[in-house]
Amino acid sequence: IHPSLNDESRRAVVLKLQAQMVADGHGQLCPWRDNPVPLSLTQLGGSSSHEVIWDCAHRMKALYKCETLPEVAAEFTRSEELKAVLEAAGCPKTHKLDPALILAACGWEA
């Protein structure tokens, strides 16, 4: 679901996908047919945005100590997915995108 959609549009997309899953995605006897994923499995860990930001900064500091880091594909650095991850991790939009920041925001640890 694209993050630019408003709440009403998101709800419409979810209802459409839900109807498709029930109608086409699962047979009549499938136990998942009317058994949704628990809400707790759809939420990020951490009790606050401060904790998420602190964890990312801690991972980034540890990654800076590594001699080498994997190369991050250039197309990924321009992706909407990365923008969303960096925003969720509390990274300022003006921060330079280096491999340690990107990897830390994506959950990598040294």
C-alpha positions in Angstrom: 0.0 0.0 0.0 1.6 3.2 -1.1 2.4 5.6 1.8 1.0 8.6 -0.1 -2.6 7.3 0.1 -4.9 9.0 2.6 -6.7 6.9 5.3 -9.8 6.4 3.3 -7.9 5.2 0.2 -5.8 2.9 2.3 -8.9 1.4 3.9 -10.4 0.8 0.4 -7.2 -0.9 -0.8 -7.1 -3.1 2.3 -10.8 -4.1 1.9 -10.3 -4.9 -1.8 -7.2 -7.1 -1.0 -9.0 -8.7 1.9 -12.0 -9.6 -0.3 -9.6 -11.1 -2.9 -7.8 -13.2 -0.3 -11.0 -14.6 1.0 -12.6 -15.2 -2.4 -9.6 -16.4 -4.4 -6.6 -16.9 -2.1 -7.9 -19.5 0.3 -10.2 -22.6 -0.2 -13.4 -23.1 1.8 -11.6 -25.3 4.4 -8.5 -23.2 4.8 -8.0 -22.2 8.5 -6.5 -18.8 7.5 -9.6 -17.8 5.6 -11.2 -15.8 8.4 -8.2 -15.8 10.8 -6.2 -12.6 10.4 -2.6 -12.1 11.5 -2.5 -10.8 15.1 -1.9 -7.1 15.2 1.2 -7.6 17.3 3.0 -9.2 14.4 2.4 -6.1 12.2 4.0 -3.6 14.5 7.7 -2.6 14.8 9.5 -3.6 18.0 10.3 -0.9 20.5 8.0 0.9 22.8 8.7 4.4 21.5 10.1 6.3 18.5 12.9 7.4 20.8 13.9 3.8 21.3 13.8 3.0 17.6 16.0 6.1 16.9 18.5 5.2 19.6 18.7 1.6 18.4 19.4 2.8 14.8 22.1 5.2 16.0 23.7 2.5 18.1 23.8 0.1 15.1 25.2 2.8 12.9 28.0 3.6 15.4 29.0 -0.1 15.5 28.9 -0.4 11.7 31.3 2.6 11.4 33.9 0.5 13.2 33.8 -2.2 10.5 36.7 -2.2 8.0 34.4 -2.7 5.1 30.7 -2.7 4.5 28.7 -4.2 1.7 28.0 -1.9 -1.2 24.4 -0.6 -1.4 22.9 -0.6 -4.9 22.4 3.0 -6.2 18.8 2.3 -7.3 18.0 1.3 -3.7 19.4 4.6 -2.4 16.7 6.4 -4.4 13.8 4.1 -3.6 10.6 4.9 -1.8 11.3 1.9 0.5 14.5 3.3 1.7 12.9 6.7 2.3 10.2 5.1 4.4 12.8 3.1 6.4 15.0 6.2 7.1 11.9 8.2 8.1 10.8 5.4 10.5 14.3 5.3 11.9 14.3 9.0 12.6 17.0 10.0 10.2 16.9 13.6 9.1 16.2 14.1 5.4 19.3 16.2 5.0 21.6 13.5 6.4 24.2 12.1 4.0 23.3 8.6 2.8 26.3 6.5 3.6 26.3 2.7 3.8 26.5 2.5 7.6 23.4 4.7 7.9 21.4 2.7 5.3 22.4 -0.6 6.8 21.7 0.5 10.4 18.2 1.8 9.3 17.5 -1.5 7.7 18.4 -3.4 10.9 21.9 -4.6 10.2 24.2 -5.0 13.2 28.0 -5.2 13.3 
